[in-house]
C-alpha cells in the first residue's frame, strides 16, 4: 500500500488562527505515519505555506502542490482544520472541488449554510423533537429599532454574529438598555446578526460523524460555565468552564439526542466530522438546537477528542477512518 500525501490545513482569517494551529498539531501527532505523509499547510490572507525548518515554502495554488528539495509534492487528500473563514464557510471546499482533491469536511454548500446560524435553524426546523429559540435576523444595512425587538422577543436575549465561530462578539442582554451596545458589538464581527431568546437549561455538545458509511453520534459533553454563557473566554481559558464527558443524560434523553443529531446531519447533508450544540430546557426537558460546527476543534482537550475517547475509540484510527471514508 502506497503512503498517501496529506495536506493538513490550519490557520485562517479569523481570531481562531492559533486554536486551528493547535488542532493541526494534535491531528498530525495522531495520524498513522506508516500510512500518511503529513504536511501542515498554514493559510494566511497573503500566502499559503509549508514551514520547512526556517524556510517558508509557498504553495502553488494553481494545482495545490509544493516544490520541496527539488521535488514536486502533490496531495492525495486535504484535511481541513481551519476554524471560521475560509475553512468552515465553504471557500476551501469549493477550491478543492474544482481541483478534484478529496477533503474531510462537509461540502461547499453545507459549509456555507451551516456558518449562518439563521439559515441553519430554518432548515432543521420541523425535525421531530427539535425546538429552536425564537429569534430575529438583523442586517447591518437596516435600521434597528430596539423597542420593536423588545416587543417581539422576551428578555433575556442573546445577541450573536450570524456567521461567527467561537462565540466572539456575543452578548447576553437583560433589558432594552443593554441592546444598543450588544448590537454594535455583534455588528463589529458580522454584517448579519441573530437576536435570540435565552433558553434556561443545561448545555451540551455532541460529535456526529460518518464512519465506515454509518452515522455515529458520540457521547454528549455537558458544559458547565462559571460565566453567564459559554463564550470565547469560557471555551479557551482553563478553569472557566467544566466539561463532563459523557454528560449525565437518561437513556431516553440519549436516544432523543441520537435521533435528532442523526436527522440534523442528514437534513443538512453533512459529511465527515461535525459537532452539534444544544440545550435541554430546565422547566420542560425539551431539546433546543443551538448550532452545528463543521470543523470542530481537535486539541487534546477539545470536545470531539474527549468524546472519541469516551466512546472507547482510538483517535488515530478515528482520523484514519475520516480520511479513508472521504476518499
N, C-alpha and C positions, 0 to 999 in steps of 0.2 A: 504494500500500500504506500503510495507516494505521500510525502509530507505536504500539507496544504499551507499556502501563504495566507495569513490572516492579517488584515489591516484593522487595528483596534483604534477607533476614532474617539478622541477626547477633546475637551476644551469647550469651544463655542463662543457665542457672542453675548453671554449674559453673566450676571453675578455668580453663577454657579460653576464658573470655569474650574476653580480649584476642586470643588466637590467631584466634578466629572473626571479630573485628572486622578484623584484618589480612587474613584470607581475603576478606572482603567488599570491602575496598578494592581488592584485586588484581582481583577479578571485575568490579567497577564500572569500573575503568580499561580493561578488555578487552572490555566489551560494546559492540557497534556502535551508536554514538549516532544513526545515521540510521534505525535500526530500533526502538530501545528508549529510553524514558524510564525511568531507573533511580532508585528511591527506596530508600535504605538505611534499614530499619526496625530499631531496636535493641530487643531483647527482654530485659527485666529482670523480676524477680519482681513488682515493684509497678506496672510500667507498660510499655507498648509505645509507642515514639515515633519520630518523624522529626525530626532536628535541622535546623532551617532558620535559619542564622545563629546567633544566640544563643538562639533560641526552640525549645523542645521542643513539637512538635505531636503530641498524643496520637492514637493510632489508635482509631477506633471499632470495637470488637471484635464488635459485632453483625453487621456486614457486611464487616469488614476494609476500611475506607475512611479517607481523610484529608480534612480540610477545610483547604484551603490557599489563602490570598489570595482568600477568598470563593467558592472553587470546591470541589466535591466530587470527589475523585480516587478512582476505583475501579480495581482491579487486574485485568489480564488473566492474570497469572502470578505465582507465588511462587517465588523462587529461594532455597531454604533452605541456609544455610551456618552453622547453629548446631551446634557440636560438643557432644556429650553432650545432656542434657535441656534443653529439650523438643524439640529439633530432630532428634535422632538416634534417639529412643526411640519414635517414632510419635505423640506427643501433637499436635504441629503438623500432622502429616499427617492425623490424624483430624479436626481442626478444619477444615482446608481441604477435605477430602472432604465435610463437612457443608455447607460454603458453595458447593461446586461450583467451586472455584478450582484449576486445574491447578498442579502443582509438579514440581520436578526430581528428587526422590529416590525411593527405594523407598516402597511404600505403608505404611500404619499397621501392619499385621500383620507384614510383613517387617522393618520398622524396629525394632519391639518385640522380635521374636525374636532378631535379629542383635545387639542390645545385650547379650543374655545369652549369654556365651561357651559355657556348658554346653549350653544348648538348641541353639545353632547347631551345635556338634560332633555332637550326637545326630542332627540332620537330614542333615548332609553325610556321616555315617558310611556306608561301603559304596560310595562313589564309587570307580571303578576307579583304582588308583594313588595314592589319597589315604590317608594314615595320620594318626592323631591320638595325641598323647601320652596315656598312662594318667593318669587323674585322679580326684579326688573332689570332689563339690559339697557344701559345708557351709553350714548356715543359722545365723544368729546366735542364734536361739531354742533351738538344740540344744546338748547338751553336747559338748565336743570333746576327745577323749582322744588326746593326742599319740602315745602308744605304739601305738594302733590305726592311726593314719595312717602311722606309721613302718613298721608291719608290712605294710601293704597296698601301699605305694609305695616306689620306690627313690630314694635321695638321689643328687645334689642335686635339690631341689624348687623350683618356682616357686609362690609364693602370690600370687594377684591377685584384686581385686574382680571379681565376675562381670559387673557392668553398667558398670564404669568405662571411660572412654576415656583415651587418652594415658598409660597405664602409671602413673597416680597410685596410691599405696598398694600398689605391687608390691614383692616381696622375693624374693631367691634365698637358699635355706637349704641348708646343707651337712650338718647333723646335727640330731638331736632337740632339742638345747638351744636352737637358734635358732627353733624352731616357735612357742612361745607369743607372742613379741614380733611375729613376722611375721603371725600370725593376727589379733592385736589391731590391727595397723596396717591390714590389709586390711578388717577389720570396721568401722573408722572411716569407710571410704569407702562401704561397701555392706552390706546385710543378708545377702547371699549371696556366698560366695567360692569360688574354684576352686583346689584344690591339685593341681599337675600335675608329672609327671616332666620333668626337664630333658632336652632333646634337643640333643646336641652337633653343631653343624654350621654352615653358612653361612645367614645370614638374608636374606630377600628380601621385596620388596613389589611387587605388580603391579596397576595400574589395570585395571578391567574396566568397559566402558561399552557401551551400546547406541547406535549412531549410524546414522541412516537405516535403522532396522529390523534392523541386523546387530550381533551381539555382537563387540566388538573387545577383544582383550587387548593392553594396551600393553606396551612393553619393560620387563621387570622391573628394579628397582633393587636392587643389593646394599648392605646396610647393615653397615658395619664399625664397631662401637662400641669405644671405648677403655675403657668400663666393662664390668662383668660382663654386663650386658644392656642392651637399648635402652629405657631408662626415660625419664621426663619430661625430666630434665636432658639426657640424650643427644639427645633429639628436638629440643629448643628452645634448646640452648646451643651457640653457634658453636664448632667445633673439637673437640667431644667425640666426634662420630662422623663417619665419612666415608661418603658415598653415591656409588655408582658406577652411572651410568645410561647405556647398558644394562649390566646386570651380566654377568659372564663365565659364560655357560652354553653348553653344547654344543647343537648343532642338535636332538639327541634330547631333551635336557632342556627346551629351549624348547618343543618340540612337546608334551611331557608337561605342562608348566605351562599351556600354552594350552588343552589338552583338559580338564584338571582345573578350571581357572578358569572355563571356559565352563559346565561341568556344575554347579559350585557356584552360579554366577549363576542358572542355570535352576532348579535344585532349590530355591533359597531364594526364587524368584520376584522377583529383583531388578529394579530399573528405574533408568534414568539412570546415574550415575557412582558406582562403588564402588572399593574397594581391598582386595586380599587379601594378608595377611601369611603367609609360610610359611618353612620351614627345609628345606634339603637336608642330610640327615644325613651326617656326615663318614664314618662307617665303612661305610655301606651305599649311599649315594646316593639313599636313599628320600625321598619328598616327605612332609613333615609340615605339616598345616594348623595355623595359629595362630588367626587370626580374620579376619573381614571387617568393613570400616569403610564405613558407608553415607553419611557426609558427610565425606569426606577433606579435609584442609587444602588451601587454594588460594592460598597466598602464592607469590611469585616462585620461592622455593626449595623449596616443598613437592614431595612425590614425584610426584603426578599431573601437575602442570605440567611438571616435568622430563621425565616420560615422554612427554607430548604433544609436546614439542619434539624428543625423541629419535626419535619416530615420524615426524618431518618434517611435523607438522600445525601449523596456525595456531591459537593459543589462542583468539583472538576467534571464529573460525569454529567451534571446538570447543564453546565455551559457547553460541553461537547455535544449533548443532545440538541441544544438550541441551534448549534451550527449545522449539524448533520440534517436536522429536520427542515431547516430553511433551504438547504442545498438540494 
